[in-house]
Amino acid sequence: MSDDPRDRQRMLMEVDRLRRLVNRAEINPRVRELRIEDIDPIVSCMARARAAYIEHLFEVANGIGDQDPKLEDVTRLRELGSIYEELLKATKALELAIERGYLDVTEYHPKGRPQSAE
């Protein structure tokens, strides 16, 4: 057993290399080469889930006055929050897969994409 920090660092580098290889081998064949158009539905889905969650919060808050929220309203809020959180985790997993090179991506050309107002 080595006490040398360089050995531990080499081990961690090898673990990282192996993780990248295995993740790419498992993930890449299951998802076709990504284009920005493939991401649009995901972004829209996330926005709708977030909007529904926030909208219901306002509906509950505005509908109760000085009363406590009803259990069914809180239950629905929890359901919407769960949907939003799962989509958020999945989106972050996708972003990480792109960032780490587990997925192939096409060259991005922003033609025809909405431009932000600055």
DARA-V280577 format. One record per pair of residues at least 24 apart in sequence whose C-alpha atoms are under 10 Angstrom apart, sorted by the first residue. I is the first residue (numbers start at 0). J is the second residue. D is the distance in Angstrom with one decimal. If there is no record, write none. Layout:
i=I j=J d=D
i=I j=J d=D
//
This chain:
i=19 j=96 d=9.6
i=19 j=99 d=7.4
i=19 j=100 d=8.0
i=19 j=101 d=7.1
i=20 j=100 d=9.7
i=20 j=101 d=8.2
i=21 j=101 d=9.0
i=22 j=96 d=8.4
i=22 j=99 d=9.4
i=22 j=100 d=9.3
i=22 j=101 d=6.2
i=22 j=102 d=9.3
i=23 j=96 d=8.3
i=23 j=99 d=8.8
i=23 j=100 d=7.2
i=23 j=101 d=4.1
i=23 j=102 d=6.8
i=23 j=103 d=9.3
i=24 j=101 d=7.7
i=24 j=102 d=9.5
i=25 j=101 d=8.5
i=25 j=102 d=10.0
i=26 j=96 d=8.2
i=26 j=101 d=6.4
i=26 j=102 d=6.9
i=27 j=96 d=9.1
i=27 j=100 d=9.0
i=27 j=101 d=5.8
i=27 j=102 d=5.0
i=27 j=103 d=7.0
i=28 j=101 d=9.6
i=28 j=102 d=8.5
i=28 j=103 d=9.6
i=29 j=102 d=9.3
i=30 j=101 d=9.8
i=30 j=102 d=7.3
i=30 j=103 d=8.6
i=31 j=102 d=8.0
i=31 j=103 d=7.6
i=31 j=104 d=8.7
i=32 j=102 d=6.9
i=32 j=103 d=4.9
i=32 j=104 d=5.2
i=32 j=105 d=6.5
i=33 j=97 d=9.0
i=33 j=102 d=7.4
i=33 j=103 d=6.2
i=33 j=104 d=4.5
i=33 j=105 d=6.0
i=33 j=106 d=9.3
i=33 j=107 d=9.9
i=34 j=103 d=9.1
i=34 j=104 d=6.1
i=34 j=105 d=5.5
i=34 j=106 d=7.8
i=34 j=107 d=7.4
i=34 j=108 d=9.7
i=35 j=104 d=8.5
i=35 j=105 d=8.1
i=35 j=106 d=9.1
i=35 j=107 d=7.0
i=35 j=108 d=8.8
i=35 j=109 d=8.9
i=35 j=112 d=9.6
i=36 j=107 d=10.0
i=36 j=112 d=9.8
i=38 j=90 d=9.7
i=38 j=93 d=9.7
i=41 j=86 d=8.7
i=41 j=87 d=9.9
i=41 j=89 d=9.7
i=41 j=90 d=7.6
i=42 j=86 d=9.8
i=42 j=87 d=10.0
i=42 j=90 d=8.5
i=44 j=83 d=9.3
i=44 j=86 d=8.2
i=45 j=82 d=9.4
i=45 j=83 d=7.0
i=45 j=84 d=9.5
i=45 j=85 d=9.8
i=45 j=86 d=6.4
i=45 j=87 d=7.1
i=45 j=90 d=8.3
i=46 j=83 d=9.0
i=46 j=86 d=10.0
i=47 j=83 d=8.9
i=48 j=79 d=7.2
i=48 j=80 d=8.3
i=48 j=81 d=9.7
i=48 j=82 d=6.9
i=48 j=83 d=5.3
i=48 j=84 d=9.0
i=48 j=86 d=8.1
i=48 j=87 d=9.4
i=49 j=79 d=8.3
i=49 j=80 d=8.1
i=49 j=82 d=8.9
i=49 j=83 d=5.9
i=49 j=84 d=9.0
i=49 j=86 d=9.5
i=49 j=87 d=9.3
i=50 j=79 d=9.7
i=50 j=83 d=9.3
i=51 j=76 d=9.1
i=51 j=79 d=6.9
i=51 j=80 d=8.9
i=51 j=82 d=9.9
i=51 j=83 d=8.8
i=52 j=76 d=6.5
i=52 j=77 d=8.7
i=52 j=78 d=8.7
i=52 j=79 d=5.2
i=52 j=80 d=5.9
i=52 j=81 d=9.3
i=52 j=82 d=8.7
i=52 j=83 d=7.3
i=53 j=79 d=8.9
i=53 j=80 d=8.9
i=55 j=79 d=8.3
i=55 j=80 d=9.9
i=56 j=80 d=9.9
//
